[in-house]
Amino acid sequence: MKTILSEKLPRILKNKKRLEERLNIKITNRGKEVSIEGKPENEYLAEKVIDAINFGFSLKTSMLIKEEDNIFEIINIKDYTKRKDLERIRARIIGTKGKTLKTLNELTKCHFELKDNHIGIIGDPEYIENAQNAIILIIKGSKQSNVYNFLEKHQIKDIVDLGLKG
């Protein structure tokens, strides 16, 4: 049994039935504490999904962690810059009317979410590294166009499934 402190408790409780069915777990809560009960591997996935929901991702995006073997990573902006004007860095990541995030989303095939000085990324393990590198380059001050060029040059080729996976 795992216990997680949740800031987005209403969102979790609203989707409790769906989460329990899809993740094969039982969810109980006391105050802001959410308890997950089930098989260890299901508990682990459920913890990641709930962490993603707490971070601010939608339920649909968070469920990709289980349904498509995606992973959830968090980057702390402060780890990659000594600058104090973090609002400006966050603004560069989001871009005018969210254009930078949208372009990063398309080029990396990952989902992004900002919360305080952290950036959450949900995506396929193959694509996550490029997504992290792109965000880090922007945090360090690279021009967005240079980051897009970097991503286009380092596109991951789609893996052809030969049906060998069990």
JOPERA-V920050 format. One record per pair of residues at least 24 apart in sequence whose C-alpha atoms are under 7 Angstrom apart, sorted by sequence separation. I is the first residue (numbers start at 1). J is the second residue. D is the distance in Angstrom with one decimal. If there is no record, write none. Layout:
I;J;D
I;J;D
This chain:
7;32;6.8
6;32;5.4
5;32;5.7
6;33;6.1
5;33;4.6
6;34;6.6
4;33;5.6
5;34;6.2
3;33;6.4
4;34;5.2
3;34;5.5
4;35;6.4
3;35;4.3
2;35;5.6
3;36;6.3
1;35;6.8
2;36;5.2
1;36;5.6
2;37;6.7
1;37;4.7
77;117;5.5
2;43;7.0
76;117;6.0
77;118;5.9
76;118;4.5
75;118;5.5
76;119;6.6
74;118;6.5
75;119;5.1
107;151;6.5
74;119;5.6
75;120;6.5
93;138;6.5
8;54;5.3
74;120;4.5
7;54;6.1
73;120;5.8
74;121;6.3
6;54;6.2
73;121;5.2
72;121;5.7
73;122;6.5
72;122;4.6
89;139;6.0
71;122;5.6
72;123;6.9
70;122;6.4
71;123;5.7
70;123;5.0
71;124;6.3
70;124;4.5
71;125;6.2
69;124;6.9
70;125;6.3
57;113;6.5
80;136;6.7
56;113;6.7
81;139;6.8
80;139;6.7
81;140;6.2
55;115;6.8
80;140;6.6
77;139;6.8
